């Protein structure tokens, strides 16, 4: 499980590093505008996705709640598409983990 977590985490961080762009371009003539990077928001969302994927395999709800929280924080930091995806994925895997988890663990 730890290996799966780090594979999803590393792959996601690599993808947002390679394909991530700037939030906005500064405009010439109208004055300098400070440009905020979306990397922290997207990185939090990738960590949230990692927790959601791992949370599907556990009965504990803590990993999925962390995914929901990180997706929400990522949304408010600027990841307007990836944040809600993380929250929805975390909720879905929460139910999957709670429904399938007890059947997969003998004696629970």
N, C-alpha and C positions, 0 to 999 in steps of 0.2 A: 504494500500500500504506500509506503514511503517513497518507493521508486516511482510509482505512478504519479504521486503528488509532484515530485521534482521534475518528472518528464513534462507534465502539463505546464508547470510553472516556467521551466526553462524555455520550452517551445513558445509559450505565449509571450514571454518577455522578449525573445528573439524576434518574433513577428512584429510586435509593436515598435521595436527599435528600428527594424528594417523598413517597415511600411508606414510608420507614424510620421506625420508632418507637423508643421507649425500650426498653432491655433488661428493666427491671422497674420497677414502681411502688414508691415508698417507702411504708412502712406507718406509719400514724399510731398513736400509743400504744405501739407495741413499740419505739420508738426510731428514730432516723434511720439509714437504710441508704444507703450510697453506691451510686449508680446508674451503671453503666458503659455507655457508648454503644457501639452496634454499628457506627457509621459507619466507623471505621478498618478493621474486619474486612471489611465489605462493600466498601469502596473498594479494598482489596487484591484482593478476589475479582474485581471489575470489571476491574482492570488485568490480572489473570491471564487473564480471558476475552478481553480484547483481544489479549494475546500469543498465546493459543490460536488465535484466528481468523486472525491474521496468520501464525502458524506453519504453517497448512495450505497456504499458498502458497509456502513456502520449503523448500529441502532441508536447511537448517541446523536442528539440533535445539535450539539454544540458546534460541530464543523459547518453545518448548514446555516446556523444562525450567524456565524462569522462570515460566511459567504454573502448572506443577505445584507449585513452591515457594511461589508467592504464594497458591495455593488452600489449601495445607497450613497456612500461617501464618494465613490468614483463618479456617480451621476452628478453630485453637487460640485465636484471639482472640474466637471466639463465633459466627461464621457457620456454624452446624451443617448447614445445608442447602446453601447456596451454595458452600461450600468443597469438598465432595466432587464437586459438579457441575463445578466448574472443573477439578479434577484429572482426572476422567473425560473431559471435553471436551479437555483438553490431550493426554491419552494417545491419544485417537481421532484428533485432528488431527496428532499426531506421525506416526502410521502413514499417514495420508492424504498428508501432505507427503513422507514417504519413499517411498511407493509411486508417487504420481502425479508428484511433482516431477522425477525424472530423465527421465521421458517428455516432460514439458513443456519441458525445457531442452535444446535441440539440442546434441549433442556431449558430453553427460555420460554 
